[in-house]
């Protein structure tokens, strides 16, 4: 393992329920400097961090006045990244195995990758979260995205969930674009690839992710994802992948549906998509032998519609106001 300090950046906002567990897990690791970039928490998060600081010299607390995660990581790397070869991004609202950091470093050194990304094992605590988890782990929910498949054996990719990155590579491409409300990781990965840096999806470790707990929260999350993806397309003048074009068509199909008085043929795209979602939900329910999983069909519909609406909003607003 590298002898240099490993910077661990934890952007957070109101994570009192989780931050103490993460600090306890990682503060004992040798050569680690933990930087918590707090966006102005009001739930006691900062006090918890300060209590840890009083007993640990390898923890820092900084104020992230822009609140968003990308800005917090940018600030942490700017202030503390000079003494580190790598930085590791930790999301406060997730769980990590005890060997997470050591596994990432080992993967980076074996592959000489500039970025090591991880797969996400999505699980739920409540019954509805479990439904959302099954949906997001399915191809209907993730489109076959590599970092959503925890069974990958390790491969070179163009994008994955951010975990470890070489500080020099991060700085060369000027870090995260803080204008992005979501999808800032994919946008950064695009610039890494354009600059010749390589991204390795490791099979040595992963993270446990907990989905939103309500349909409203799920819709809002994917609405932001859609805005982020559209921002990426607009900035770099790229074309969405096929697996993104399919859900992208959902909102336009919904608009066409309201022309049913002109001709019923306009209803076919929306009805066909909705039918596929509902039938797939039945399939997943049978596969998992649990009746409530039938709600994965409506869950997928909410995800697709939110993503499509967000994408279309960003695309059309850019066309109108550029």
N, C-alpha and C positions, 0 to 999 in steps of 0.2 A: 504494500500500500504506500501511496505517496507520503512523504514526510511533511509536506506542506499542510497548513491548516485547511480543513474542509469547511466551507461556508454552508450552513444550513439556513435557508431563508423561509420563514413562515409568515406569509401575509394573513392577517386576520381582522375580523370585525365582529365583536360580540360573540366570542367563542369560549366563554367561561366554562361551559360544560365539557370542553375538549382540550383546551390548551395545557392544563396542568398535566394531563396524562401524556401528552406528546413531549413536553419538556422533561418529564421524569424518564421517559423512554430513551431520549437521545442525549441528555446532558452528561451521561456517564461514559460516552464513547470518546476514546482518545483522539486528540487533534481536531476536535470539532468545535466550531464557533457558531452558536445558534443566535440568529438575529430575528426577532419578532417585529414585524412591521405592522403596527396597529393603526387602523383607520379611524380611531376615535371611539373605541368601545365604551359603552355605558353600563355594561352588565357585570363589571368586576374583573374583566379579563386583564386589564393593566395591573391591578393589584396582585393578581395571581403571579404574573410574570415578575413583578418587582420582588415578591416574596422569594421566588426562585433565585433571582439575581443576588439577593443577600447571602445566599449560601453557595453560589456557583459563579466562578469568574469567567466562564465561557458562554454566558448568555447576555445579550444586549436587547434593549427595547428602544425602538425608534418610532417616531410619529409619521404616519403616512397620510398627509393632509388631502391627498387625492382619493383616498379610500379604496380604490380598485386594486385588485391583486397584482396586476401587471406593474403598476406604479410602485407598489410596495417592494416587489422583487428588484426592480430597476434601482431603487434607492438603496436597498441592502447591498447589492453588488457594487454600486458606486462608492459607498462608504467603507465597505469591509472586504471587497473582493480582491484587492491588490495582492494580498498575501496568500491567495488560494489558487490552486490550479483548477479546481472544480467548485461549483456550487450545486447544492441539491435543493430542489423545491419541495416543500412539504405543504400540503393542503390541510388546514386545521380541522376541517370537517370530514376526516377520513381516518382509517386505521392502517397501520403498517407493521410488517413482521419485524422482529428484533434484529434480524440480519440485513435489514433493508439497505443501510448505508454501505456496509462492507460488500454486499453483493453488487451494488451499483459500481463501486470503485473497481472491483475485480473485473466486471464486465467491460468497463472503460479501458482498463489496462490490457486486457486480453485482445480486444478488438481494435484498440486505438481509435475508438469512435470519438467524435466531438460532442455528441449528445447521446445519452442513453435514456430511452423512453420505456415506459412500462405498460402492461396490460391492467385493465380495471376489472376487478371481481365485484360486480354490483350485487348487493344483497339488501334485504329489507328487514326491519324490526317489526313494524306494524303489518297487518295483513295487506293493506293497500300498497305499502312500500314493497312488499314481496311481489305483488302483481306487477308493479312498475319495474322491479328488478328483472323479472322473467321477460318482460317486454323489451327492456333495453339490452338484455343479453341475447335476444333473438335477432335473426337476420332482418326481420321486418322492422325491428327497432333500431338497429345500428347499420344496416346496409352491408354487413360483412366487413366493417372496419377492423383492421388488423389488431389494433390495441384494445378492442372490445372482446378479443378471443383469448382467454387465459390458457389455451392449449397450444399456443404458438411455441415452436422450438427455438426461437431466436432468429431474427432476420433483419436485413437492411430495409428501411422504410423511408417514406418521405414525410411521415407525420406519426406522432404517437403522444400519449399523455406524458407531459414533461416531468422528469425526475432529476437527472444529472445533466450538467452542461459544462463544457470547458469555458472558463471565464474569458479567455482570450477570444474564443469564437463568438461568445455572447457580445462582448464589447465591440468586436470588429463589425458586426451587423447592427450595432447600436441598440441592442436590447429589444424589449417589447415595445410595440406601438401603443401608446397609452390612449389613443383615440378610439381603440376598439373596446366595445362594451362586452364582447365575448369573442371566442375564436382567436384570441391573440396568440395562442400557442401555435395554431396551424399557420398563421400569418408569419410568425417568426421562423417556423420550420421551412416555409417557402424561401425566405431570404437566406437561411442557412444553406439550403440546397443550391440556390443560385450562386452562392459564394464558394461552392465546392466542399462544404463541410458534410460529414457523413453522420447519419442517425441510425442507431442500433436499437431495435426492439428486443429487450432482453427477456429470456425465459427464466432467469435466475431468481427473480422476485416480482412482486406485484403490489397493488394497493387495494384495499377494500373500500368501496364507495357506497354511500347510502343515498338513494334517490329522494326526490321531493316526496312529501307526505300527502299531498292533495292534488286533485286534477287541475285546480287553478294554478298551483305552484308549478306543476309539470308544464302547463301551457306557457306560462311566463318564461320558464327556463328555456324552452325550445324556441320561443319567440326571439329571445336574445341571441340564441345560437344562430337563428336564421339571419338576423341583422349582422352578426359577426361574419358569417360566411359570405354574405353579399358584399360586405365591406372589403373582404379579401379579394373577391372577384373584381370589384371596381378598381381597387388600388393597383392590382397587378395585371389587370386585363386578361384574366384567365377564363376558361370555360368550366363550369361545374362538372364533376364526374357523373357517370351514368347513375350511380347509386344515389346521387344528390338531385339529379334532374327529375327522378320519379316523384319523390315527396314535394319537390318544388312546384309541380303541376297541380297540387291539391287546391290551393287557394284560387287559382284561375278556374279550376273545375267547379268550385263552389259558386263563383260569379256566373259561370255559364248556366249553372243549375237554375238560376232565377229567370232564365229565358224560357222556362218550360211552357209558358203560355204561347210562345211563338212556335215551338216544336219540342216534342218530348225527346228528340234526339240530343238536345242540349243537356239533358239530365244524365245521359249514359256515362260520361267520364266519372262524375262524382259518385253515382250509385255503384259503378263497377269498383272503384277504389274502396268505398265504404264496405262493400260486400266482402272484398278480399280481406280487409282488416278484421271484420267480424268472424269470418270463417277461420282465419288464422288463429283468432282467439279461442275458438272451439277446439282447434287442433292442439294448441298449447295446453289447454285445460285437460284434454284427454291424455296427452303425453305426460303431464305432471300429476295426473290422477287427483286433481283438486278442482272442485267446481268454481271457486272464486277466481281462478286463473282465467276464466272465460272473459273477465274484465280486461285482459291484456289486449283484446281487440279494440275496445273503445280507447284504451290507453295509447295504443299505437296511432289511432286516429287523431287524438289530441296532440301527440308529439308531431306528427306530420303536418297538421293544420297550423300549429304554432310556428313551426320552422318555416313553412311556406309563406305564412302571413308576414313574418319578420323579414324574410328575404325580399319579398315583393315590395314591402314598405320602403326598405332601404334603397332598392333598385329604382323605384319610381321617384322617390324623393330626390335621388341624385340626378335623375334625368330632368326633373322639373327645376331644380335650383342650381345646377352647375353653370 
